[in-house]
C-alpha cells in the first residue's frame, strides 16, 4: 500500500471515529479504498509487464549497428 492510500485510510478512520460519516458512507469509503488498492496493484503489474515486453524486443548487435553507422 502506498502512502496516499494509507493517508486516505487514516483520514477515513478519523472521520468514522468522530462520527462524521454515516454507516453507508463508511461502507462506501471502505469499498472505494479496497478498489483503489486493487487498481494500484494492477497498475504496478501492468507497468512491469510493459517494461518486460519492451526489453525483450530484438536488438541490433553492436557489429551490425557499427556497420550501419559507417
N, C-alpha and C positions, 0 to 999 in steps of 0.2 A: 504494500500500500504506500502510495507516495504522500508527500507532505500535505498537498492540497486536500486530498481525501481525508486524511487524519484531522486536519483543521476543520473541515466541514462537519465531520462526525462529532468532533468535540463541541462545536457551536450548536449542533442539533441536540446533543445530550444536555448541554447547559440550558437551552430553551425548554427542553422537556422537564428538566428538574425544577425550573422556575414556574412551571405550569402555564407557559405561554403558548403551548401547542395543544390543540385538541387531539384526542386519541386517533382520529382519522388522519390528521396531519402528521402525527408521529409515525404512523404506519406508512404513509406516503413517502416521508423523508427517508425512512429506513430502506424502503424498496428502491428509491432513487439512488441512494448511496451504494446499495448492492449492485445495481445496474452499472453505476459509474466504475466500480471496481472491475466488473466483468469487461466492460468496454476498454478500460485501461490495459488489462491483461491481454486482450485481443490485439490491441494496438501494438504492444510490445512484440507479440508473436509475429504479427504481420511485418513489422519493421525488420525483425531478424530474418524472416523468410525472404523478404525483398533483398536484403543485404547478401544473403547466401546465393540467391539466384543471380544477382549481378556479379558476384565474384566468380561464379562458375562459367561465365561467358568465355568463349575461346579468345585466347590472347595470342598476339603475334610473338614469335620467338625474337630474341634480340638480333639474331643474324638477319632474319627477314626484314625487321624494322630498319636495321642499318643499310641493307641493300636498297630498300625503297627510298631511304633518305638521300642516297647518292645520285 
